């Protein structure tokens, strides 16, 4: 194992807390900020910025590193350096990234052995994304990892997991982060975590999006250039690195691992729909904390070196991805993959460096559990499920129409860097709507929200787009973000997260004794409806014996039915150039 701490460095003032404790402990939030501020004060290339406040009132900080001393996103855009975002502590029990970054900052700003990275890179570093979780410190928060002595808690003060919040942005921390992210619009994104699961020989693992959720050429560069270079560099520095292992069977490594993509609720999935590559770092929880910090440090440094070496190409690929997204999915009307699933029939094989596995009968759990014999190393040849297939494609409209009454959604658009404009007069237009059916709510809430599943049918209707309605053009670089928000089929759409559950509720009713006469008239006056009803009675015993279902049969087909029930209030406009000057000017 390589230990890349400068052995000649002896300025006690800039020895990190983790180093001084031989990596037995990690500093609290105030101690972390005090150290980083001390580093920044010693260099003209660093600036600390406060970018928001947590739910418990703690300030959120980033440190910006720029050798051109340009610490704002607009000025940095002009210097044409590659902008790299690095974050740690979104899950504060998994805190190696914070301690690794403190050493890296020292080696850039104080000892200057890494200062060369700033020749081609501007760094925006968030050392602790989730300060409230960080300060819920305890020695029993992470039973499945070795050290440090006190760690933070996975969620924020509202018990919400920030790494499920990138798209819906329910939390104060995420809202603040998205403002920062989209002001800077980084060229590459790094997110540091710790694994759970089995024991094996790797110190650290990685994941980079490469499936149909990200631009093809960006995925190709990540797969063919970045990942091989990263593996080579990290292993040359003395650490074993593997693809991030998601297990097919937690009790049997021989069944293989998956390396499928992530939805946009997660960090790398969100970066992908922003046309940016993201690196997920997962230090192995069953290595010592010292090994995990140093391995994470080398992954970050290796990544930055690769990015610096390829800065111009990465900038061009990002620019091209933004342009190609509009060309392909708006101008050429190709359908965008919004829902993927792992391909269980397509796989590779890899060598997985593990230990001998011993099965043991568990008295407490009443089942066989696994133990790992570290005295015997085993190389397993296992299936590697590394491919995905498209489950749902959607064609983008020209624009989405958000009614005035849903103006609260506009704050979300701004957070994601999405452009919109207001309608300045009442307009009659033919729009596409969705009608939901087979709606089911999840039995338990997720992140405080009641998610739902459904089918839906599109239909066209002439409506009046009222003055003040919000028009969201799709011909912008955030096209994939827009469709992932507003297309119900997308895995993290606002519909799936329960933003529109009130529209699924019936608000007016009728008593059976009143509606009985109406139903009888409907049977008498509509032979086709009568035939449909009698067929259901003959063939569907459940329907026949359910008075509520029988009532609903007539009510939903009557003129009294609420025409807006189960209808999605966000509308799709396919020919916005007919109605809005914005689109004519763009052409």
N, C-alpha and C positions, 0 to 999 in steps of 0.2 A: 504494500500500500504506500502510495506517495503521500508525503506530508508537506504541502507547499506553503508552509509558513516560513517567512524569511528568518533564517537562523541568526542573522546578524542584527535583526531589529531589536533594539533594547530600550526604546523610549516608552517608559511605563505608561505615560499619559495616553498612548494610543494602542496599548494592548487591550483587546476586547475582553468583555466580561467572561465570555465562554472560554477564551484562551487562558485567562488568569485562574479559572477554576478547573483547568484541565478538562474542559468540556463536560463538567458535571452539572453545571447550572447554566441558565440563560437569563439575561437581564429582563427586568420588568419594562413596561412601556416607557415610563419617564426616563429610566436609565438608558434605554435604547436611543431615545430622542436626544438626550444630553450628549451621548457619545457622537452621534451623527452630526449634531450641530457644531460640536467641537471640531470635527473634521472639516466641515464646510467653512468655518471661520478661518482656517489655515490655508484656504485655497481660493483664488479668484475664479476658478473654473467650476465652482459649486454654489448652488443656491437652494435654500430650503423654502418650500411653498406650502401654505396651509390651503388645502383644497376642499375642506368640508368639515362636518361635525357628525359624530356617531349619535346613535339614539340615546346613549347615556351621557352625552355632552362632551366627549373627548374629541380633541382636534385631530383631523386626519392630515398627515404630512407626506410630501414627496420631496426627494432631493433630485435636483436637475444638474447634470454634468455636461458642460459645454466648453471646449477649449477656445471657442470664439467669443465666450462670455455673453452669449445670446440666450436668455433664459425664458423667453416667451415663444409660444408655438408659431406665431406669424414671422418673427425674425428668424427663427430656426428653419422655417420653410425655405427662406431665401438662401441660406448657406449650403443647402443641398446635401447635408450630411444625413446618414441613415439614422432614423429615430427608433430607438429600442426601448420598449417598456419592460420593466422587470418588477414583479411583485412577489411578496412573501406574506405569510400570515393571514391568508383568507380563511384558513383553518388553523387557528393559533396553537393547537396541540401539535401541529406539524410545522415546526418553527425553524428547521435547519436553514432555510433560505435567508432568514433575518440575520443569523449569525455569520453565514457565509458572505452575505453582502457587506457586512461591516468590515470584514477583512479585505474584500475586494475594493471597497471605497478607500480604505487606508492605502492599499497598494497603488491606487490611481492618484490619490490626492496628496499623500504624505511621502511615502517612499518612492513613488513615481515609477515603479517598475512596470506598471500597467498603463501609464499615462498615454502611451502610444495609441491605445484604443480610441482616444478622443480625437485623433487625427481624422477619422472617418465616421465616427459615431457620436450621436447625442443620446445620453441616457436619461430616462425618467424612471426613477426607482421609488416604489412604495414599499418601505421595509416592513410595515405591519398594516395590512388592509383592514383587519378586524380588531381594533384596539379593545373593544368591550369584551370580546371573547378572550383576547390575550390576557386581560386582567382578571378573568375568572380562573385564577391559577390554582392548581392543586397537584398533589403527587399521585392521585389516582385517576386522572382524567384520561390517560391513554394506557390501559393495561396491556395493550398489544404492541408496545414498543419499548426499547431499551433507552432510558434517559430522555431528556435531562430530568433533574430532580423535580422541578415544578414546571408544568406546562399549562398552556391555556386551554380554552374550551372550543369546541368545533363551531358553534353558532354565535350569533350576535346577541345583544341584550334582549331582543324580542324572540329569541330561540329560533331564528331563521338562518338557514344555510345560504351564505352569500354566493357560493358556487352553484347555486340553482337559480340565481336571480338576475342573470345578465340581460335577459330580454324583457321580462316583465317589470323589473326594477321596483320592487315593493319597498326596499329598505333605503334608509338615509345614506348608508355607506355606499351602496351601489349607485344611487342617483349621483352622488358626488364623484364617484369614480368614473362614471360614464361621461360626465361633463369634461373631466380631465382627459379621458381617453379620446373623445371625439374632438376636443380642441386641438390636441396634438396629432391625432390620427397616426399612430406609430406604424413603422414599416415592419416590425416584428415584435412579438409579444412572448414573454417568458413568465411562467407561473410555477411556483415551487411548492411541493407537497411531500407527504410521506405515505408509504404503502400500508395496507393491511394484508392479511392472508398468510400464505405458506412461507416457510423458511427456504432459502436457497443461497447461492454463493455470490450473486450480484450485489454490488454496493448500491446501485441506483438504476432506475429505468426511465424511459422516455416515451413520449407520444407526440407525434406531429400529424395533423389532419392530412389525409391523402385520398379521401373518397370523393363521391359525387357532390358533396356539400361545399367544395372549395374549387376555385378556378383550376382548370386542368394543368396549365403551365406552372402555376405556383406549386401545385401538388407534385409535379414532376421534378421541379428544382429541389423541393424538400426531400423527396425520395431518393433522387439520384446524386445530389450534391451535398445537401446539408447533413442528412442522417449518416451516410458513410463517413464523412469527414468528422462528425461528432464522435462516432464510435471509435474511430482510429485515434483521435486526439485524447479522449478520456482514458482509453486503455493504455496509451503510451504514458500517461501520467500516473498509472498504477492502480486504476480502478476498473472493476468489471461492470459493464453496462448492458442492459437488455431492453427489448421492447416492453412497454408496460404490460404486465401480465394480468389479464382478466380471465379467471379460470372457468373452463367449461363445467368442471366438477370440482368443488372445493376439497373433496376427499380423494381425488385421483388425478395427479398431474399428467399421467399418461393419456388422459382424455383430451389434453391440449389446452391452449389459451386462445383468446380472441384479441384482436387489435382493431376493433370496429370504431367508427367515428362517434363523436359526441354531439348531442343536440345543442342548440344555441343558448340553453340555460347555463351551460358550462363555459369556462374561459376559452378553450381552444375552439369549441363550436361557435362561439360568438365571434371570435377573430375570423373564422372561416367565412361567415356571411358578411363580414366587413371587407372581404377580399384581402385578408392578411394571414400569414402563417403564424401559428402559435406553438410554443414548445411547452409541454407539460413535463416537469421534472418530478419524479417520485423516488425519493431516497428510501432505501430498504429499512423498514422499521426494526428489524431484528439484527441490524448492525449497531455498533456502539454509536452514541451521539457524535463522538469525535469523527468517526469514519463517515457518518452521514453528512456532517457539516462540510468536511473536506471534499467529499465526493460531489456534493452539490456545488461547492465553489468551483471545482474543476469543470463541471458541466457548463456552468455560466460563463466562465472565462473562455472555454473552448468555443462555445456558441458565439460569443462576442468576436473572437478572432476570425471565425468563419464568416460572420456577417461583415466585418470590416474588410476582409479580403474580397468579398463579393458585393460590396455596398452598391455599386452602380447597377449591377444586374438585378439585385433585389428591388431597388427603387423602380427600375424599368418594368419589372414583372408586376409590381403593385399597380403602377400607372396603367399598364396594358390591361390588367384584370378589371380595373374600374371601368375602362372604356369598353372592353369586350362584354362586360355584363350588360350594359345598356344596349349595345349593338345586337347581341344575341337574343336577349329576352324581351326587349322593347321593340327595336326596329325590325328584327327578323321574326319576332313572335314565336320563337322556340319555347318549349315548355320547360319550366324550372323544376328540378327535383326538390321537393319540399319534405318528403318523408322517405327515409331509408330504413332498410333492415339488414341485419347480418346475413350473409350468404353462407348457410350451413353446409352446402354441397361443394363449395369451392375452397380449397385450402392448400397451404404449403406445408413443408416440414421444417422444423428448426431443431438445433441442439440446445437443450436447456440445462444450464449448469446448476445442478441441485445437490442434495445430500440423500443418503440412503433413508428411505421412508419405512418406519416401523408402525404397524397397526397395533393399537392397544384398546382393550375393552374398558370403557368408562363406566364406573359404578354410578357416579352422580348423574350422568346423562343417559345412561342406558343404551349406548350405541358404541360402535367402533370409532375411535378418533386416531389422528395421526401424530406421530412424534418423528423428529428428525435427528439422525445420528451424524453429527458434524465430523466425526472421526473418519467417515467414509464418504468421499465425494463421488457422485454419479452424474454422468452425462446422459440425460434422457433425450431420445429422439421422439418428438411429440408433434401432433397436428398444430398448425398455426393458422387460425381462421382470420384471414387478413383481407377479406373482400366483402363488399356490401352490394346490395342490389336496390334499385329504386322501387319503392312501394307506391308513391303518389307523385304525379307530375301536374303542374298547374301552369296555365298560360296567364301571363300578366295582363291586366287591363291597361288602358291608357292612364287611368287615375282611379284613386279611391275617393269616395265622398263620405266625409264624416259629418253627420248632422250637428247642428249647433249645440243641441242638448248633451252631446258627448264631448264637449270642449275640454274636459279633464284629460282626455287622451293626448291633447296637443303638448302637454308638458313632457310626455313620454317621447313624442316625436323629436322634440328639441334635444332631449338627452342623447338620442341615437344619431344626431346630426342629420335628421331627415328634413328636407325643405317642404314647405306647403304654402298655400296662399288662401285668401278668403274670397268667397263669392260675393260680388257687390250688387247683385240684383236677383230677383226671383227668376228662375229659368225652368222651363219644362224640358225634360230630357228622358230618353229611353235608357234605362239602366239595367244591369243584371243584379239580381238578388239571389240569396240562398234561403231555402226552406229546410229546416232540420227535421229529421225523423229518427226513430229508434234511439232516442236520447237516454243515456244512462249516466248517473252520477256515481263517482267513486265512493265506496263505503266509508273511507277514511279521508280526512283532509291531508293535503301535502303542502308543506310550507305555508300553512294557515289558509289554504284555498281549497275549494271543492272542485276538483277537476272533473271533466265529463268526456264521454265518448259519444259518437253520433254518426249518422249518415246525413247527407244533404242532397237536395236537388236544386239546380239552378233554374231560374225563370226570369223572363224579361217583363218589365213594367214601365209604363210612363209615369214619372213622378215629377213633383215640383221641387227642385233644388232651391232651398230658401236662401234669401240674402243672409250672409253671415256664416253659411256652411263652410267647412274646411275642405279644400281640394288638395289631395296629395298626389302630385305627379309621380309616375313610376320611372320616368326617364332621368334617373339620377343614380349616382354611384352606390347609393344605399338600397338599390332595388331589392336585393336579397333580404335585407333587414325588413323592408316594408312588407314583402310577401310573407315572411315568417311571422310577422306580427298579425297581419290581417287575413291571411288565408286560413280558414278553420282547420284544414287538413294538416297544416304544419304542426310538428310535435309540441312546440311551445307557443302556439298562437294564443292570442288573448282570449279567444273562445275556449280553448282547452283549459286555460288557467282560471276560468270561471268569471271573467270580467263581464260577461253578458248573461249570467244565469237568470237575472230578473226577466229577461225576454223569453225565457222558457217556462214562465209561470202563467197559469190562467188567472185572470183578474175579475172576470164576470161569469156569473153562473145562472142557472135556471132550475126551478123546482120541477121534479118529475111530473107532478099532477098538472102543472101548466104545460110542460113541453110534450106531454103525451099526445094531446090533440094536434100539435104541430107535426109530430112524428107520423101520426096516422094520415094526415093530409099529404105529407111527403110521399108516403107509400102509395097513396091513391093517385097522386098526380105525376109520379115519376116511375114508369115501368122499369127502367134500367136500374134505378136505385133499389126497387123492390126485388128484382132478380138477384142483385148483389147481396142483399140482406138475407134472402131465403137460402142462397148458396152457403153463406157463412153459417147459418143455423144448421144446415144439413151436414156440413163438413168439419165444423170447428166446435167440438164439445165445450172447450174452455170458454169460447165466446158465448155460446148458447147459455151457459150457466152463470154468466157474469153480467148482472144488471148494469154495472158501471160501464163496462165495455159497450153494451148495447145502447145505453144512453149516449155515450161518446160517439158512436157511429152516426147517429142522427145529428147531434149538436155540431160536430165538426163539418158536416155537409150542409148545414143550414145557413140562411142569410144572417143569422145572429152570431155566427162564429167570428171572433176577433181576427181580422185579416192579418194582424201583425204578430199573432202568437207563433212562436217558433221561427220567425223570420229574422234573419241577421240584419241589424240596423246599418252596418257598413255596406255601402253600395259600390259596385264596380261600373266604371264608365269606359266604354271601349273606344269612343270617338270624341275625345275631349276637345279636339281642334275645332269642332263645329261650334262649340259654346264658349271657349276661353281663348283670349288673345295670347296667353302665355305659350300655348302649344304652337300657334301659328308663328310666333316670333322665334321659337326654338327651331323651327324648320327652316 
